[in-house]
Amino acid sequence: DDGQFQCITGTFLLYTHPPHGRAAFAHRDERASKTYERLQKKLKERQGTGGGGGGGMALSKDSPPPSPQKSRGTPPSGGDLQNGLGGKGAEEQAQPSTAVTALGKSPERGKETESGDIQARGVSLSWVAPSRTEGDDEPKEGEEDPAEPSFTYEVSVSYSGKDGKYKSAYSDVELSATLQDLRPATDYHVRVQAMCNCLQGIPSEPVSFTTLSCEPDKPSPPRKASGTKSSLVLQWKAPCDNGSKIQNYILQWDEGKGTDTFEQCYYGPQKQYRLTKLSTASRYSFRLAAKNDMGVRYVSIEVVHIMTSCSVPAPPLSPELIQSGVTWLCVRWYRPAGSPKEDEISYVLEMEEEGSVSERRTHTAFVVAYNAEGKSNPSGVSEFTTAPDRPGCPCRLAVKGKPHPTSFRLTWDPPKDNGGSDVTKYVAELSEGFSGCSWNQVYSGSAVECVCDGLSPGCSYQARVHCISAGGESPLTEPLQVQTPPVPPGPCQPPRVIGKPKAREVQLRWAPPLVDGGSAVSSYSVEMFAPQMEEGREVYQGSEVDCTVGSLLPGRTYGFRLRAANKAGYGPFSERSEVTTGPGAPEACRPPHVTCKSPTCAVISWETPSCNGAAVSEYRLEWGAAEGSMQMCYTGAALSHEMRGLLPATNYFCRVQAVNVAGVGPFSDAVLCQTPCSVPAPVSNVHEDEQARPLLYSPSTCLGLRWEAPCDHGSEITSYLIDLGERQPILTGPVTKYIIQNLQPDTTYRIRIQALNILGAGPCSHTFKLKTKPLPPLPPRLECTASSHQTLRFKWGEGPAKAQPTDSLQYHLQMEDKSGRFISLYKGPCHTHKVQRLNESTSYAFRIQAFNEAGEGPFSTVYTFTTPRSPPAPLKAPRVERVDESCEVSWETLPPMKGDPVIYCLQSMQGNSEFKQIYKGSATSYQLPNLSSSTEYRFRVCAIRQCQDAPEIIGPYSSTVILLPPRVDSPGVSGTTGSKAAEAQKPKRSMTDEQFSFLIIALLAVTSILIAVAIQYFVIE
């Protein structure tokens, strides 16, 4: 049933009759044939008695079949229909079905199923039971014949092809079945499966068949598309044609007589029809049938009643009131007089409400009748009144004025909606707290305000009000929360002392008041009365029930009183309580007195302070150079102390405090004192001044000193004394650097420095050793080793051309510019330098200087060098053209060079001889006559600069151009090829000297690389 297949082993023989009536034959053994004949005989006997093969299960019409197809067989003929219309019924076709039965121990695959009687909506099927093997036919000795197994057969049908999903249509023990409720002209596939107990066999091969075509399905009744008083337009939809195309539709009607006799009013293929000349407001009955080649189906044709339109109905009578409620009215009206019963009349009831919501609910209503032709005039207006409703809750419940501690006044407004009747009474209720558990009635009457009294101060209440009228009792208003104001709290008990009173503070504690006045106590106020004072001052205000009062004097008696406060304010004061403080530490001493005995010694003295009831046991003195960083320097009972080891002209701070058995007193105010001035301190650090420029002094004969200024001890330093040992000391001004001159080169000196001020000379510094540097080197001789019109190469001194950067001796080469200043060209350890980007035939001045660690030596004398004139630029290879027995040589033109004219020199070489000059002049072309026809010529040209005050300067020669001898034509060549041969005699360019040199250099480089690789591979490795 769930669409799953289970395997049953065995063998089935399946026989089928195709739809065309031919039987499919298969090989059957003799035993199977006998069994088949026996079962076929039983089947015919059952069919003769009307058994029908066990019947078949109807297939659901709701299953989606394939698209309808036309029947492959001949359509049956049918009988006559009602009213002389219709077709002939289909003749039943029956084919004999055969089956072969074979019994065995286990069910095998079902034999082939046969399609017997195939009709448009049903089919008869038969099949053969599964067989068993021959070895199982004869029982063994001593055994009884085995009982034949009981098989159950399940027939499954597929609507979607051979491999589609199969649905069970029959399940029983019979070998035949009849399937009903099939779709006409539809392809089906059917198969059978045998089941024995819990075992299922293999399904048989599917057998296909196609149901026959038949008359179309019953069409839907026609519907009214449009219409007037005398015409109707009917439309309908095409039904299923069941495999044969619908040819005509048959529309019948009763002609408006209301009888069961129908006459044909339309016969044709269209799906709509218009009827005219009909009666107004009349009912007509119609029925519809469809016809194809198979006939017409009139079974259960549905009749539909359609009316023509009527005129506009007359106005109905006024509506009447049946019953009224608070929010509803029940009214009725009657059909307009003179309207036919067949006329479909609808009604519209319109109502209009008069007056506001709070007034009496009065409504007016009228009725309008309408049909397909239009609306009638409205009926007469009727007036209705709804029953009174219960009033709404009172509005704007509020407290009038400010609430009092024990009462407040409530006020409210009448309800906006009284429900149609006047309010007769208002009821006010009150609940204590915000829980709203219990409510007490405090007022009942017709007034819109009341007074709620007898309340407690500082309590919360909820109030609500409702009203009563003839319509009933209104809802309650939302509870109004009211808070009565509190009153100040009552008096407190006097405060008491906690523990033993201290010298400068006491700790007090008290209890809350017995009456809080309806509000929690929020704060307390404590007032203190000092000795011999009549007015008290507040020393504490807060919510705690204890406090500590400080800033008291030791051994004094103070009075205290207390009062509590809440939201309403402060209550009355309590009674006064007296408290006496204990002894305390001494008072602060007066500022001490400082006397300086010397720049490094001072004496501090002080006086005894007030002891506050206990004698001073000791004094503590603090001393320091800053007020915030003083340290303890003395502790004892004396009233003075001497400080030693101080710095001259320095500010110091000091303060003193007294101590007794009660504690340590506060420090006195700090006192500032300054020690007297003194001679300067010794110079601490002396070093050589490396920042001094060498232009100011020579490091070989001078020493630049720099030192840090020592402390002047309050008196400005006026000068310094520099001691060089055996030499006379040097006195300088108030400076921190000095240059000592006229010293010996490369000599070590011992130096001490002493500072002086108006009070005298300070101590000498430590001895420092400083050494002068050797004398700087002399300048070398400058020589020009090579020159050109744009460059000059110089050489100086002895040594390699390229020196290491670490060489101590270095050189500085300078050149004079147009303004007469010398600019630096080179600075480094090398002995050669090349100056580039110079002008031709120009004199330049140079000087050189040597320097090392000892310093820069003197510059040399100024050397003057002149650049030569520049030669002309090299020319391009000349152009050579042969003209009969001569040739014309031309070359490019060069402009004059700084006013000097340029001439040209042309040389030629004949064969393997040397180049000879054949022309010299300013022209740029030359024609060479009388050429030999069998000799090769070479040409080259150069430019010559003719200087006015100097000999000529010859430029480099151009590339060589070769002129080849002309070719000699053979006798067989025609005259037309002569021009081409002449063109072929044009000279071909050979390699120039530069190209030949480059080729040789490239060959040498490749050879060197190959030799290096061979050495690396064969020798080193």
Residue pairs with C-beta under 8 A, 6 or more apart in sequence:
1 168
3 165
3 166
3 167
5 193
5 200
5 203
6 200
7 200
7 202
8 106
8 107
8 108
8 109
8 193
8 194
8 195
8 196
8 199
8 200
8 201
8 202
9 106
9 108
9 201
9 202
10 104
10 106
10 107
10 108
10 109
10 130
10 132
10 194
10 201
10 202
11 108
11 109
11 130
11 131
12 108
12 109
12 110
12 111
12 112
12 128
12 130
12 194
12 201
12 202
12 204
13 26
13 28
13 32
13 100
13 111
13 112
13 128
13 131
14 26
14 110
14 111
14 112
14 113
14 127
14 128
14 204
14 205
14 207
15 23
15 24
15 26
15 98
15 99
15 100
15 111
15 112
15 114
15 128
16 23
16 24
16 112
16 113
16 114
16 115
16 207
17 23
17 24
17 95
17 97
17 114
17 115
17 116
18 24
19 72
19 73
19 115
19 118
19 209
19 210
20 72
21 95
24 112
26 112
28 36
28 100
31 102
31 134
31 137
32 100
32 102
32 131
33 100
35 100
35 101
35 102
35 131
36 98
36 99
36 100
36 101
36 128
38 101
39 99
39 100
39 101
39 128
39 129
39 175
40 98
40 99
43 53
43 97
43 99
43 126
43 175
43 176
46 52
46 53
47 53
52 178
53 124
53 126
53 174
53 175
53 176
53 177
53 178
54 172
54 173
54 174
54 176
54 177
55 172
55 177
55 178
56 122
56 124
56 125
56 169
56 170
56 177
56 178
56 179
56 180
57 169
57 170
57 171
57 177
57 179
58 179
58 180
58 181
59 157
59 167
59 169
59 179
59 180
59 181
59 182
60 181
61 181
61 183
63 159
63 167
64 159
65 159
65 183
65 186
66 159
66 160
66 186
66 187
68 183
68 184
68 185
68 186
68 213
68 240
68 241
68 242
68 243
69 185
69 186
69 187
69 210
69 243
70 185
70 213
70 243
70 244
71 120
71 184
71 185
71 210
71 211
71 212
71 213
71 243
71 244
72 210
73 93
73 118
73 212
75 90
75 212
75 213
75 244
75 293
75 294
76 88
76 89
76 90
76 91
76 92
76 93
76 212
76 294
77 88
77 89
77 90
77 91
78 86
78 87
78 88
78 89
78 90
78 215
78 294
78 295
79 88
79 89
80 86
80 88
81 87
81 295
81 296
81 298
82 298
83 252
83 262
83 263
83 264
85 250
85 264
85 289
85 296
85 298
86 289
86 291
86 295
86 296
86 298
87 215
87 291
87 294
87 295
87 296
88 295
89 295
90 119
90 120
90 212
90 214
90 294
92 117
92 119
93 117
93 118
93 119
94 116
94 117
94 124
95 115
95 116
95 117
96 116
97 114
97 116
97 124
97 125
97 126
97 176
98 114
98 126
98 128
99 111
99 114
99 126
99 127
99 128
99 129
99 175
99 176
100 111
100 128
100 129
100 131
101 128
101 129
101 131
101 175
102 108
102 128
102 129
102 130
102 131
102 132
103 129
103 130
103 131
103 132
103 148
103 149
104 130
104 131
104 132
104 133
104 136
104 149
105 132
105 136
105 146
105 149
106 149
106 196
106 199
107 130
107 149
107 151
107 194
107 195
107 196
107 199
107 200
107 201
108 130
108 131
108 132
108 194
108 201
108 202
109 130
109 194
109 201
109 202
109 203
109 204
110 127
110 128
110 130
110 153
110 191
110 192
110 193
110 194
110 201
110 202
110 203
110 204
111 127
111 128
111 129
111 130
111 131
111 204
112 127
112 128
112 204
112 205
112 207
113 125
113 126
113 127
113 155
113 190
113 191
113 192
113 204
113 207
114 125
114 126
114 127
114 207
115 123
115 124
115 125
115 190
115 207
115 209
116 123
116 124
116 125
116 126
116 176
117 123
117 124
118 124
118 209
118 210
118 211
118 212
119 211
119 212
120 182
120 184
120 185
120 211
120 212
120 213
120 214
120 242
121 180
121 181
121 182
121 183
121 184
121 211
121 214
122 178
122 179
122 180
122 181
122 182
123 178
123 179
123 182
123 188
123 209
123 211
124 176
124 177
124 178
124 179
125 155
125 170
125 176
125 177
125 178
125 179
125 190
125 192
126 175
126 176
126 177
127 153
127 175
127 176
127 192
127 204
128 175
129 151
129 175
129 194
130 151
130 194
130 201
136 146
139 145
139 146
149 196
150 173
150 196
151 173
151 194
151 195
151 196
152 171
152 172
152 173
152 194
152 195
152 196
153 170
153 171
153 172
153 173
153 174
153 175
153 192
153 193
153 194
153 195
154 168
154 170
154 171
154 192
154 193
154 195
155 168
155 169
155 170
155 171
155 177
155 179
155 190
155 191
155 192
156 166
156 167
156 168
156 169
156 190
156 191
156 192
156 193
156 203
157 166
157 167
157 169
157 179
157 188
157 189
157 190
158 164
158 165
158 166
158 167
158 188
158 189
158 190
158 206
159 167
159 186
159 188
161 187
161 189
162 189
162 206
162 208
164 189
166 189
166 191
169 177
169 179
169 190
170 177
170 179
179 190
182 188
182 211
183 211
183 242
184 211
184 212
184 213
184 214
184 242
184 243
185 210
185 211
185 212
185 213
185 242
185 243
185 244
186 210
186 211
187 208
187 209
187 210
188 208
188 209
188 210
188 211
189 206
189 207
189 208
190 206
190 207
190 208
190 209
191 203
191 204
191 205
191 206
191 207
192 203
192 204
193 200
193 201
193 202
193 203
193 204
194 200
194 201
195 201
212 243
213 242
213 243
213 244
213 293
213 294
214 242
214 243
214 244
214 294
214 295
214 297
215 242
215 244
215 290
215 291
215 292
215 294
215 295
215 296
215 297
216 239
216 240
216 241
216 242
216 244
216 246
216 290
216 291
216 292
216 294
216 297
217 239
217 240
217 242
217 290
217 297
218 239
218 289
218 297
218 299
218 300
218 301
218 302
219 236
219 237
219 238
219 239
219 249
219 288
219 289
219 290
220 236
220 237
220 239
220 288
220 302
221 236
221 286
221 287
221 288
221 302
221 303
221 304
222 234
222 235
222 236
222 251
222 286
222 288
222 304
222 306
223 234
223 235
223 236
223 304
224 232
224 233
224 234
224 306
225 233
225 234
225 235
225 272
226 232
226 233
227 233
227 306
227 308
227 309
227 372
228 308
228 309
229 278
229 280
229 281
229 308
229 309
229 310
229 311
229 373
230 276
230 277
230 278
230 279
230 280
230 308
231 274
231 275
231 276
231 277
231 278
231 308
232 274
232 275
232 278
232 284
232 306
232 308
233 272
233 273
233 274
233 275
234 251
234 272
234 273
234 274
234 275
234 286
234 306
235 271
235 272
236 249
236 271
236 272
236 288
237 271
238 246
238 271
238 290
239 246
239 290
241 290
241 292
242 292
242 294
244 292
244 293
244 294
245 292
245 293
246 269
246 290
246 291
246 292
247 269
247 291
247 292
247 293
248 267
248 268
248 269
248 290
248 291
249 266
249 267
249 268
249 269
249 270
249 271
249 288
249 289
249 290
249 291
250 264
250 266
250 267
250 288
250 289
250 290
250 291
250 296
251 264
251 265
251 266
251 267
251 273
251 286
251 287
251 288
252 262
252 263
252 264
252 265
252 286
252 287
252 288
252 289
253 262
253 263
253 265
253 275
253 284
253 285
253 286
253 287
254 260
254 261
254 262
254 263
254 284
254 285
255 263
255 284
256 278
256 279
256 282
256 283
256 284
258 283
258 285
262 285
262 287
265 273
265 275
266 273
275 284
278 284
278 308
279 308
280 308
280 309
280 310
280 311
281 307
281 308
281 309
281 310
281 311
281 340
281 342
281 343
282 307
282 308
282 342
283 305
283 306
283 307
283 342
284 305
284 306
284 307
284 308
285 303
285 304
285 305
285 306
286 303
286 304
286 305
286 306
287 301
287 302
287 303
287 304
288 301
289 296
289 297
289 298
289 301
290 296
290 297
307 342
307 343
307 344
309 371
309 372
309 373
310 339
310 340
310 342
310 343
310 371
310 372
310 373
311 373
312 370
312 371
312 373
312 374
312 375
312 376
313 336
313 339
313 343
313 345
313 369
313 370
313 371
313 376
314 336
314 337
314 338
314 339
314 369
314 376
315 336
315 369
315 376
315 377
315 378
315 379
316 333
316 334
316 335
316 336
316 347
316 367
316 368
316 369
316 376
316 379
317 333
317 334
317 379
317 380
318 333
318 366
318 367
318 379
318 380
318 381
318 382
319 331
319 332
319 333
319 349
319 365
319 366
319 367
319 379
319 382
320 331
320 332
320 333
320 382
321 329
321 330
321 331
321 382
321 384
322 330
322 331
322 332
323 329
323 330
324 330
324 384
324 385
324 386
324 387
325 386
325 387
326 386
326 387
326 388
326 389
326 419
326 471
327 386
327 389
328 386
329 363
329 365
329 384
329 386
331 349
331 365
331 382
331 384
333 347
333 349
333 367
333 379
335 345
335 369
336 345
336 369
336 376
339 345
339 369
343 371
344 371
344 372
345 369
345 370
345 371
346 369
346 370
346 371
347 367
347 368
347 369
347 370
348 367
348 368
348 370
348 375
349 365
349 366
349 367
350 365
350 366
350 367
350 368
350 378
351 363
351 364
351 365
352 363
352 364
352 365
353 361
353 362
353 363
354 362
354 363
354 364
355 361
355 362
357 416
357 417
358 416
358 417
358 418
359 420
360 385
360 420
361 385
361 386
361 389
361 420
362 383
362 384
362 385
363 383
363 384
363 385
363 386
364 381
364 382
364 383
364 384
365 381
365 382
365 384
366 378
366 379
366 380
366 381
366 382
367 378
367 379
368 375
368 376
368 377
368 378
368 379
369 375
369 376
370 376
386 420
387 420
387 471
388 419
388 420
388 421
388 469
388 470
388 471
389 417
389 419
389 420
389 471
389 472
390 419
390 469
390 471
390 472
390 473
390 474
391 415
391 417
391 418
391 419
391 421
391 423
391 467
391 468
391 469
391 471
391 472
391 474
392 415
392 416
392 417
392 418
392 419
392 474
392 475
393 415
393 465
393 466
393 467
393 474
393 475
393 476
393 477
394 412
394 413
394 414
394 415
394 426
394 448
394 465
394 466
394 467
394 474
394 477
395 412
395 413
395 414
395 415
395 416
396 412
396 413
397 410
397 411
397 412
397 463
397 464
397 465
397 477
397 478
397 480
398 410
398 411
398 412
398 480
399 408
399 409
399 410
399 411
399 480
399 482
400 409
400 410
400 411
400 449
401 408
401 409
402 408
402 485
403 482
403 483
403 484
403 485
404 484
404 485
405 455
405 457
405 458
405 484
405 485
405 486
405 487
405 518
406 453
406 454
406 455
406 456
406 457
406 484
407 451
407 452
407 453
407 454
407 455
408 451
408 452
408 455
408 482
408 484
409 449
409 450
409 451
409 452
410 428
410 443
410 449
410 450
410 451
410 452
410 463
410 465
410 480
411 448
411 449
412 426
412 448
412 449
412 465
412 477
413 448
414 423
414 448
414 467
415 423
415 467
415 474
418 469
419 469
419 471
419 472
419 474
420 471
421 469
421 470
421 471
422 469
422 470
423 446
423 467
423 468
423 469
423 474
424 446
424 468
424 469
424 470
425 444
425 445
425 446
425 467
425 468
426 443
426 444
426 445
426 446
426 447
426 448
426 465
426 466
426 467
426 468
427 441
427 443
427 444
427 465
427 466
427 467
427 468
428 441
428 442
428 443
428 444
428 450
428 452
428 463
428 464
428 465
429 439
429 440
429 441
429 442
429 463
429 464
429 465
430 439
430 440
430 442
430 452
430 461
430 462
430 463
431 437
431 438
431 439
431 440
431 461
431 462
431 463
431 479
432 438
432 459
432 460
432 461
433 459
433 460
433 461
433 462
434 460
434 462
434 481
436 462
436 479
439 464
442 450
442 452
443 450
443 452
452 461
452 463
455 461
455 484
456 484
456 518
457 484
457 485
457 486
457 487
457 517
457 518
457 519
458 483
458 484
458 485
458 486
458 487
458 516
458 517
458 518
458 519
458 566
458 567
458 568
459 483
459 484
459 518
460 481
460 482
460 483
461 481
461 482
461 483
461 484
462 479
462 480
462 481
462 482
463 479
463 480
463 482
464 476
464 477
464 478
464 479
464 480
465 476
465 477
466 473
466 474
466 475
466 476
466 477
467 473
467 474
468 474
484 518
485 518
485 567
485 568
486 516
486 517
486 518
486 519
486 566
486 567
486 568
487 517
487 518
487 568
488 517
488 565
488 566
488 568
488 569
488 570
488 571
489 513
489 515
489 516
489 517
489 519
489 521
489 564
489 565
489 566
489 571
490 513
490 514
490 515
490 516
490 517
490 564
490 571
490 572
491 513
491 563
491 571
491 572
491 573
491 574
492 510
492 511
492 512
492 513
492 524
492 562
492 563
492 564
492 571
492 574
493 510
493 511
493 562
493 574
494 510
494 560
494 561
494 562
494 574
494 575
494 576
494 577
495 508
495 509
495 510
495 526
495 560
495 561
495 562
495 574
495 577
496 508
496 509
496 510
496 577
497 506
497 507
497 508
497 577
497 579
498 507
498 508
498 509
498 546
499 507
500 582
501 579
501 580
501 581
501 582
502 581
502 582
502 584
503 552
503 554
503 555
503 581
503 582
503 583
503 584
503 585
503 612
503 662
503 663
504 550
504 551
504 552
504 553
504 554
504 581
504 584
505 548
505 549
505 550
505 551
505 552
505 581
506 548
506 549
506 552
506 558
506 579
506 581
507 546
507 547
507 548
507 549
508 526
508 540
508 546
508 547
508 548
508 549
508 560
508 579
509 545
509 546
510 524
510 545
510 546
510 562
510 574
511 545
512 521
512 545
512 564
513 521
513 564
513 571
516 566
517 566
517 568
517 571
518 566
518 568
519 566
519 567
519 568
520 566
521 543
521 564
521 565
521 566
522 543
522 565
522 566
522 567
523 541
523 542
523 543
523 564
523 565
524 540
524 541
524 542
524 543
524 544
524 545
524 562
524 563
524 564
524 565
525 538
525 540
525 541
525 562
525 563
525 565
525 570
526 538
526 539
526 540
526 541
526 547
526 549
526 560
526 561
526 562
527 536
527 537
527 538
527 539
527 560
527 561
527 562
527 573
528 536
528 537
528 538
528 539
528 549
528 558
528 559
528 560
529 535
529 536
529 558
529 559
529 560
529 561
529 576
530 537
530 556
530 558
531 556
531 557
531 558
536 559
536 561
539 547
539 549
540 547
540 549
549 558
549 560
552 558
552 581
553 581
553 584
554 581
554 582
554 583
554 584
554 612
554 613
554 662
555 580
555 581
555 582
555 583
555 584
555 612
555 613
556 580
556 581
557 578
557 579
557 580
557 581
558 578
558 579
558 580
558 581
559 576
559 577
559 578
559 579
560 576
560 577
560 579
561 573
561 574
561 575
561 576
561 577
562 573
562 574
563 570
563 571
563 572
563 573
563 574
564 570
564 571
565 571
582 662
583 612
583 613
583 614
583 662
584 612
584 613
584 662
584 663
585 612
585 658
585 659
585 660
585 662
585 663
585 664
585 665
585 666
586 609
586 610
586 611
586 612
586 614
586 616
586 658
586 659
586 660
586 662
586 665
587 609
587 610
587 611
587 612
587 658
587 665
587 666
588 609
588 657
588 665
588 666
588 667
588 668
589 606
589 607
589 608
589 609
589 619
589 656
589 657
589 658
589 665
589 667
589 668
590 606
590 607
590 609
590 668
591 655
591 668
591 669
591 670
591 671
592 604
592 605
592 606
592 621
592 654
592 655
592 656
592 668
592 671
593 604
593 605
593 606
593 671
594 602
594 603
594 604
594 652
594 654
594 671
594 673
595 602
595 603
595 605
596 602
596 673
596 674
596 675
596 676
597 603
597 642
598 676
599 646
599 647
599 648
599 649
599 675
599 676
599 677
599 678
599 713
600 644
600 645
600 646
600 647
600 648
600 675
601 642
601 643
601 644
601 646
602 642
602 643
602 646
602 652
602 673
602 675
603 640
603 641
603 642
603 643
604 621
604 623
604 640
604 641
604 642
604 643
604 654
604 656
605 639
605 640
605 641
606 619
606 639
606 640
606 656
606 668
607 639
608 616
608 639
608 658
609 616
609 658
609 665
611 658
611 660
612 660
612 662
613 662
614 660
614 661
614 662
615 660
616 637
616 658
616 659
616 660
617 637
617 659
617 660
617 661
618 635
618 636
618 637
618 658
618 659
619 634
619 635
619 636
619 637
619 638
619 639
619 656
619 657
619 658
619 659
620 632
620 634
620 635
620 656
620 657
620 659
620 664
621 632
621 633
621 634
621 635
621 641
621 654
621 655
621 656
622 630
622 631
622 632
622 633
622 654
622 655
622 656
622 667
623 630
623 631
623 633
623 634
623 643
623 652
623 653
623 654
624 630
624 631
624 652
624 653
624 654
625 650
625 651
625 652
625 653
626 653
627 653
627 670
630 653
630 654
630 655
630 670
633 641
633 643
634 641
646 652
646 675
647 675
647 711
647 713
648 675
648 676
648 677
648 678
648 713
648 714
649 674
649 675
649 676
649 677
649 678
649 712
649 713
649 714
649 715
650 674
650 675
650 714
651 672
651 673
651 674
652 672
652 673
652 674
652 675
653 670
653 671
653 672
653 673
654 670
654 671
654 673
655 667
655 668
655 669
655 670
655 671
656 667
656 668
657 664
657 665
657 666
657 667
657 668
658 664
658 665
659 665
675 714
676 714
677 713
677 714
677 715
677 759
678 713
678 714
678 715
678 759
679 713
679 715
679 756
679 757
679 759
679 760
679 761
679 762
680 710
680 711
680 712
680 713
680 715
680 717
680 755
680 756
680 757
680 762
681 710
681 711
681 712
681 713
681 755
681 762
681 763
682 710
682 754
682 755
682 762
682 763
682 764
682 765
683 707
683 708
683 710
683 720
683 753
683 754
683 755
683 765
684 708
684 710
684 765
685 707
685 708
686 705
686 706
686 707
686 751
686 753
686 765
686 768
687 705
687 706
687 707
687 768
688 703
688 704
688 705
688 706
688 770
689 704
689 705
689 706
689 737
689 739
690 704
691 706
692 704
692 737
692 739
694 855
694 856
696 739
697 704
697 739
697 741
698 776
698 855
699 772
699 773
699 854
699 855
700 745
700 746
700 772
700 773
700 774
700 775
700 776
700 854
700 855
701 741
701 742
701 743
701 744
701 745
701 772
702 739
702 740
702 741
702 742
702 743
702 772
703 739
703 740
703 743
703 749
703 770
703 772
704 737
704 738
704 739
705 722
705 737
705 738
705 739
705 740
705 751
705 753
705 770
706 736
706 737
707 736
707 737
707 753
707 765
708 736
709 717
709 736
709 755
710 717
710 755
710 762
712 755
712 757
713 757
713 759
715 757
715 758
715 759
716 734
716 757
716 758
717 734
717 755
717 756
717 757
718 733
718 734
718 756
718 757
718 758
719 731
719 732
719 733
719 734
719 755
719 756
720 731
720 732
720 733
720 734
720 735
720 738
720 753
720 754
720 755
720 756
721 729
721 730
721 731
721 732
721 753
721 754
721 756
721 761
722 729
722 730
722 731
722 732
722 738
722 740
722 751
722 752
722 753
723 729
723 751
723 752
723 753
723 754
723 764
724 730
724 740
724 749
724 750
724 751
725 749
725 750
730 738
730 740
732 738
740 749
743 749
743 772
744 772
745 772
745 773
745 774
745 775
745 854
746 771
746 772
746 773
746 774
747 771
747 772
748 769
748 770
748 771
749 769
749 770
749 771
749 772
750 767
750 768
750 769
751 767
751 768
751 769
751 770
752 764
752 765
752 766
752 767
752 768
753 764
753 765
754 761
754 762
754 763
754 764
754 765
755 761
755 762
756 762
773 853
773 854
773 855
774 853
774 854
775 854
776 850
776 851
776 852
776 854
776 855
776 856
776 857
776 858
777 809
777 850
777 851
777 852
777 854
777 857
778 850
778 857
778 858
779 847
779 848
779 849
779 850
779 857
779 858
779 859
779 860
780 796
780 797
780 811
780 848
780 850
780 860
781 796
781 797
781 860
782 794
782 795
782 796
782 813
782 846
782 847
782 848
782 860
782 863
783 794
783 795
783 796
784 792
784 793
784 794
784 795
784 865
785 793
785 794
785 795
785 832
786 792
786 793
787 793
787 865
787 867
787 868
788 867
788 868
788 870
789 838
789 840
789 841
789 867
789 868
789 869
789 870
789 871
790 836
790 837
790 838
790 839
790 840
790 867
790 870
791 834
791 835
791 836
791 838
791 867
792 834
792 835
792 838
792 844
792 865
792 867
793 832
793 833
793 834
793 835
794 813
794 832
794 833
794 834
794 835
794 846
795 801
795 831
795 832
796 811
796 831
796 832
796 848
797 811
797 831
797 850
798 831
799 831
800 831
801 830
801 831
801 832
802 830
802 832
803 828
803 829
803 830
803 831
804 829
805 828
805 829
807 829
808 852
808 853
809 829
809 850
809 851
809 852
810 827
810 828
810 829
810 850
810 851
810 852
811 826
811 827
811 828
811 829
811 830
811 831
811 848
811 849
811 850
811 851
812 824
812 826
812 827
812 848
812 849
812 850
812 851
812 856
813 824
813 825
813 826
813 827
813 833
813 846
813 847
813 848
814 822
814 823
814 824
814 825
814 846
814 847
814 848
814 849
814 859
815 822
815 823
815 825
815 835
815 844
815 845
815 846
816 822
816 823
816 844
816 845
816 846
816 847
816 862
817 823
822 847
825 833
825 835
825 846
826 833
835 844
838 844
838 867
839 867
840 867
840 868
840 869
840 870
840 898
841 866
841 867
841 868
841 869
842 866
842 867
843 864
843 865
843 866
844 864
844 865
844 866
844 867
845 862
845 863
845 864
846 862
846 863
846 864
846 865
847 859
847 860
847 861
847 862
847 863
848 859
848 860
849 856
849 857
849 858
849 859
849 860
850 857
851 857
869 900
869 945
869 947
869 950
869 953
870 897
870 953
871 945
871 953
871 954
871 955
871 956
872 894
872 897
872 902
872 942
872 943
872 944
872 945
872 953
872 955
873 894
873 943
873 955
874 942
874 943
874 955
874 956
874 957
874 958
875 891
875 892
875 894
875 904
875 941
875 942
875 943
875 955
875 958
876 891
876 892
876 958
876 959
877 940
877 958
877 959
877 960
877 961
877 989
877 992
878 889
878 890
878 891
878 906
878 939
878 940
878 941
878 958
878 961
879 889
879 890
879 891
879 961
880 887
880 888
880 889
880 937
880 939
880 961
880 963
880 987
881 887
881 888
882 931
882 963
882 966
882 985
882 986
882 987
883 927
885 929
885 930
885 931
885 933
886 927
886 928
886 929
886 930
886 931
887 927
887 928
887 931
887 937
887 963
888 925
888 926
888 927
888 928
889 906
889 925
889 926
889 927
889 928
889 939
889 941
889 961
890 924
890 925
890 926
891 904
891 906
891 924
891 925
891 941
891 958
892 924
893 924
894 902
894 943
895 902
896 902
897 945
899 948
900 945
900 946
900 947
900 948
901 922
901 946
902 922
902 943
902 944
902 945
902 946
903 920
903 921
903 922
903 943
903 944
903 946
904 919
904 920
904 921
904 922
904 923
904 924
904 941
904 942
904 943
904 944
905 917
905 919
905 920
905 941
905 942
905 943
905 944
905 954
906 917
906 918
906 919
906 920
906 926
906 939
906 940
906 941
907 915
907 916
907 917
907 918
907 939
907 940
907 941
907 957
908 915
908 916
908 918
908 928
908 937
908 938
908 939
909 915
909 916
909 937
909 938
909 939
910 932
910 935
910 936
910 937
911 935
911 936
915 938
915 940
918 926
918 928
919 926
920 944
928 937
931 937
931 963
932 965
933 965
933 966
934 965
935 965
936 962
936 963
936 964
936 965
937 962
937 963
938 960
938 961
938 962
938 963
939 960
939 961
939 963
940 957
940 958
940 959
940 960
940 961
941 957
941 958
942 954
942 955
942 956
942 957
942 958
943 955
944 952
944 953
944 954
944 955
945 952
945 953
945 955
946 952
947 953
959 992
959 993
959 994
960 990
960 992
960 993
961 987
961 989
962 987
962 988
962 989
962 990
963 987
964 985
964 987
964 988
966 982
966 985
967 981
967 984
967 985
969 977
969 978
969 981
973 981
991 999
